[in-house]
Every structure is written in structure tokens, then in C-alpha cells.
Amino acid sequence: FEPLEVFPSMRLNDISRNLAKPTTSVVTLDALIPPKEDGELVLQSLLFKLQRSVRVLSLRFNNFSAFSIEVLIDYISQNDFIEVLYMMGCGFDEKTRKRLEDAWKKNLVGHRTENMGFTFLRVTQSVMEEQLKADAA
């Protein structure tokens, strides 16, 4: 896989440049990735460029191909820094949504979903410990 250097829109090029910054914490790609097969390399390239500083990834309203869905599930199963993932309207059926949820649960702690299972939330162990201490106080 060779990541894209030039993306199919100015907005995606701007986002790609922002991903190089180690302080980027929120990435919103809602309805920006080309549909189906045309978006496969775009999604792979953007996921490849995500920095560990990213805590929130929003991919709502993109029409992913089956291959893109598999790429995303594989990426999430290995990711240990994204804490919030928004996926509403991306072509996931219940079976692939459940597989994504299972992949999501492989890292970090405090896993939960909202919005009919299309918003994924989790936190780091240290955040969970801080929350437990605050609740006990």
C-alpha cells in the first residue's frame, strides 16, 4: 500500500496536512470520502496518517465499500489511542457494526456505544482510574 500524497478534494488535502501536526486531536471526515471503491485508497491513506494525538475520529455519512469496512475494522482492532468514533450512515449492516464494536473493545477500557450503536466510546486506563476515584470521593 502506497499512501496518497494528493487527495481528490481541497478539503481532504487540508485535512491531510493537518494530520501531520502532532497536536491534532479531532479529525472530522463526515461525508468527505469518495463513495465505494473510489474512497478505498483515500480512507487507507488518511488512517495511515493519523497521529497518536487524535482522540476523536468522525466518519459519518460516508458510503464505504466492503473493502473499506474491512480496512476500518482491522485498523480499529489495532488502534490504542482513538477514544471516540462516530460511524452513523456509513453502510454498516448489523453484522459488520458488531464486528467493528468487537474490534473497538480490543484496546483501552470503559467501552460503550451510543446512537443505536454507531457512536463508540472508550478511555485510557488512567482516565478510568481518575473517574473511579472521583466517584468514590
BANU-974981 format. One record per residue (C-alpha): x, y, z. Coordinates in pm, 1 decimal. Example, Ala and Ser with C-alpha at 12.3 -4.5 7.8 and 13.67 -1.06 7.14 Angstrom:
2
<r><x>1230.0</x><y>-450.0</y><z>780.0</z></r>
<r><x>1367.0</x><y>-106.0</y><z>714.0</z></r>
***
This chain:
137
<r><x>0.0</x><y>0.0</y><z>0.0</z></r>
<r><x>134.0</x><y>339.8</y><z>-102.3</z></r>
<r><x>-46.9</x><y>626.9</y><z>77.5</z></r>
<r><x>-182.1</x><y>913.4</y><z>-128.8</z></r>
<r><x>4.3</x><y>1242.1</y><z>-119.5</z></r>
<r><x>-259.0</x><y>1432.2</y><z>-317.9</z></r>
<r><x>-626.0</x><y>1378.5</y><z>-235.6</z></r>
<r><x>-931.5</x><y>1419.0</y><z>-461.0</z></r>
<r><x>-1053.9</x><y>1741.0</y><z>-295.5</z></r>
<r><x>-905.4</x><y>2056.5</y><z>-143.9</z></r>
<r><x>-1076.0</x><y>1980.3</y><z>187.8</z></r>
<r><x>-915.7</x><y>1634.6</y><z>206.9</z></r>
<r><x>-577.8</x><y>1786.6</y><z>118.3</z></r>
<r><x>-621.3</x><y>2035.9</y><z>403.4</z></r>
<r><x>-710.1</x><y>1755.7</y><z>644.7</z></r>
<r><x>-410.6</x><y>1552.2</y><z>529.0</z></r>
<r><x>-179.9</x><y>1846.2</y><z>602.5</z></r>
<r><x>-337.6</x><y>1886.9</y><z>948.1</z></r>
<r><x>-277.8</x><y>1519.5</y><z>1024.4</z></r>
<r><x>95.5</x><y>1586.6</y><z>1009.9</z></r>
<r><x>63.5</x><y>1810.0</y><z>1317.4</z></r>
<r><x>127.4</x><y>1620.0</y><z>1641.3</z></r>
<r><x>-137.2</x><y>1829.7</y><z>1819.9</z></r>
<r><x>-434.8</x><y>1734.8</y><z>1603.1</z></r>
<r><x>-689.1</x><y>1574.7</y><z>1836.6</z></r>
<r><x>-1015.1</x><y>1578.5</y><z>1637.6</z></r>
<r><x>-1047.9</x><y>1456.3</y><z>1278.4</z></r>
<r><x>-1381.2</x><y>1506.0</y><z>1104.0</z></r>
<r><x>-1422.8</x><y>1330.1</y><z>770.7</z></r>
<r><x>-1804.0</x><y>1338.6</y><z>763.7</z></r>
<r><x>-1930.8</x><y>1292.7</y><z>404.9</z></r>
<r><x>-1585.0</x><y>1370.8</y><z>261.5</z></r>
<r><x>-1452.1</x><y>1033.1</y><z>149.1</z></r>
<r><x>-1548.1</x><y>940.7</y><z>-208.3</z></r>
<r><x>-1810.1</x><y>664.7</y><z>-223.9</z></r>
<r><x>-1747.0</x><y>292.7</y><z>-250.4</z></r>
<r><x>-1430.9</x><y>181.4</y><z>-435.9</z></r>
<r><x>-1326.9</x><y>539.3</y><z>-519.5</z></r>
<r><x>-1274.2</x><y>605.2</y><z>-148.8</z></r>
<r><x>-1075.5</x><y>295.5</y><z>-54.9</z></r>
<r><x>-726.4</x><y>438.5</y><z>-100.7</z></r>
<r><x>-839.8</x><y>772.2</y><z>45.2</z></r>
<r><x>-956.1</x><y>604.9</y><z>367.4</z></r>
<r><x>-644.2</x><y>388.5</y><z>392.8</z></r>
<r><x>-418.4</x><y>689.9</y><z>340.5</z></r>
<r><x>-595.1</x><y>905.2</y><z>597.9</z></r>
<r><x>-594.0</x><y>628.7</y><z>859.3</z></r>
<r><x>-224.6</x><y>571.4</y><z>788.2</z></r>
<r><x>-153.5</x><y>939.7</y><z>856.7</z></r>
<r><x>-339.7</x><y>963.4</y><z>1189.3</z></r>
<r><x>-114.0</x><y>1075.7</y><z>1472.9</z></r>
<r><x>-133.9</x><y>935.0</y><z>1826.4</z></r>
<r><x>-268.4</x><y>1274.1</y><z>1937.5</z></r>
<r><x>-601.8</x><y>1205.3</y><z>1763.3</z></r>
<r><x>-870.1</x><y>1126.0</y><z>2021.1</z></r>
<r><x>-1186.3</x><y>1174.9</y><z>1811.9</z></r>
<r><x>-1248.5</x><y>1038.5</y><z>1461.0</z></r>
<r><x>-1574.8</x><y>1115.1</y><z>1283.8</z></r>
<r><x>-1651.8</x><y>922.0</y><z>965.2</z></r>
<r><x>-2028.5</x><y>980.3</y><z>949.1</z></r>
<r><x>-2222.7</x><y>974.3</y><z>622.8</z></r>
<r><x>-1957.3</x><y>814.2</y><z>403.0</z></r>
<r><x>-2062.2</x><y>534.6</y><z>168.6</z></r>
<r><x>-1789.0</x><y>275.9</y><z>234.9</z></r>
<r><x>-1720.7</x><y>-27.2</y><z>17.1</z></r>
<r><x>-1693.6</x><y>-372.3</y><z>174.7</z></r>
<r><x>-1314.2</x><y>-341.2</y><z>144.9</z></r>
<r><x>-1314.4</x><y>-3.1</y><z>324.7</z></r>
<r><x>-1525.4</x><y>-150.9</y><z>603.4</z></r>
<r><x>-1272.5</x><y>-433.5</y><z>644.1</z></r>
<r><x>-982.8</x><y>-183.5</y><z>645.1</z></r>
<r><x>-1154.6</x><y>19.5</y><z>915.1</z></r>
<r><x>-1233.9</x><y>-285.1</y><z>1131.1</z></r>
<r><x>-871.7</x><y>-400.6</y><z>1105.4</z></r>
<r><x>-740.1</x><y>-51.5</y><z>1183.5</z></r>
<r><x>-965.7</x><y>-11.0</y><z>1488.3</z></r>
<r><x>-868.6</x><y>-354.0</y><z>1622.7</z></r>
<r><x>-507.6</x><y>-233.3</y><z>1642.4</z></r>
<r><x>-568.9</x><y>128.4</y><z>1740.8</z></r>
<r><x>-496.9</x><y>220.7</y><z>2101.8</z></r>
<r><x>-542.9</x><y>599.0</y><z>2101.2</z></r>
<r><x>-879.0</x><y>695.6</y><z>1946.7</z></r>
<r><x>-1133.6</x><y>737.3</y><z>2226.5</z></r>
<r><x>-1442.7</x><y>842.5</y><z>2028.2</z></r>
<r><x>-1550.6</x><y>710.6</y><z>1689.0</z></r>
<r><x>-1860.3</x><y>834.3</y><z>1503.3</z></r>
<r><x>-1987.6</x><y>599.5</y><z>1229.4</z></r>
<r><x>-2356.2</x><y>679.1</y><z>1156.9</z></r>
<r><x>-2461.5</x><y>634.3</y><z>794.3</z></r>
<r><x>-2153.2</x><y>453.7</y><z>660.2</z></r>
<r><x>-2308.9</x><y>142.3</y><z>508.7</z></r>
<r><x>-2251.8</x><y>-91.7</y><z>803.4</z></r>
<r><x>-2511.6</x><y>-362.9</y><z>848.6</z></r>
<r><x>-2564.8</x><y>-508.8</y><z>1196.0</z></r>
<r><x>-2310.7</x><y>-786.8</y><z>1138.9</z></r>
<r><x>-2027.1</x><y>-552.4</y><z>1034.4</z></r>
<r><x>-2126.7</x><y>-298.0</y><z>1302.2</z></r>
<r><x>-2093.0</x><y>-573.0</y><z>1564.1</z></r>
<r><x>-1753.4</x><y>-673.8</y><z>1422.7</z></r>
<r><x>-1642.9</x><y>-309.3</y><z>1449.0</z></r>
<r><x>-1766.5</x><y>-297.6</y><z>1807.7</z></r>
<r><x>-1571.8</x><y>-615.0</y><z>1890.6</z></r>
<r><x>-1258.9</x><y>-463.3</y><z>1731.5</z></r>
<r><x>-1317.6</x><y>-142.1</y><z>1930.8</z></r>
<r><x>-1316.5</x><y>-337.8</y><z>2257.3</z></r>
<r><x>-968.8</x><y>-483.9</y><z>2199.4</z></r>
<r><x>-792.5</x><y>-170.6</y><z>2330.3</z></r>
<r><x>-838.6</x><y>82.3</y><z>2611.0</z></r>
<r><x>-1119.6</x><y>48.5</y><z>2871.2</z></r>
<r><x>-1469.0</x><y>168.6</y><z>2958.9</z></r>
<r><x>-1619.6</x><y>64.7</y><z>2625.9</z></r>
<r><x>-1972.0</x><y>170.2</y><z>2539.7</z></r>
<r><x>-2181.5</x><y>268.4</y><z>2241.0</z></r>
<r><x>-2450.0</x><y>529.0</y><z>2184.1</z></r>
<r><x>-2673.4</x><y>638.6</y><z>1894.4</z></r>
<r><x>-2805.5</x><y>292.4</y><z>1806.7</z></r>
<r><x>-2452.8</x><y>151.4</y><z>1830.3</z></r>
<r><x>-2287.3</x><y>389.5</y><z>1584.0</z></r>
<r><x>-2102.5</x><y>610.3</y><z>1833.2</z></r>
<r><x>-1817.2</x><y>425.2</y><z>2001.4</z></r>
<r><x>-1662.1</x><y>548.7</y><z>2325.9</z></r>
<r><x>-1368.2</x><y>428.8</y><z>2536.7</z></r>
<r><x>-1098.8</x><y>581.6</y><z>2759.0</z></r>
<r><x>-743.2</x><y>517.5</y><z>2869.4</z></r>
<r><x>-679.8</x><y>324.0</y><z>3190.6</z></r>
<r><x>-556.0</x><y>638.0</y><z>3368.7</z></r>
<r><x>-874.4</x><y>829.2</y><z>3283.1</z></r>
<r><x>-1084.6</x><y>537.5</y><z>3407.5</z></r>
<r><x>-891.5</x><y>528.9</y><z>3735.7</z></r>
<r><x>-938.3</x><y>905.5</y><z>3780.5</z></r>
<r><x>-1312.3</x><y>870.4</y><z>3719.7</z></r>
<r><x>-1338.5</x><y>586.9</y><z>3972.6</z></r>
<r><x>-1153.3</x><y>793.2</y><z>4234.8</z></r>
<r><x>-1379.1</x><y>1091.4</y><z>4173.3</z></r>
<r><x>-1692.0</x><y>873.0</y><z>4201.1</z></r>
<r><x>-1565.5</x><y>723.9</y><z>4529.5</z></r>
<r><x>-1497.0</x><y>1065.5</y><z>4683.4</z></r>
***
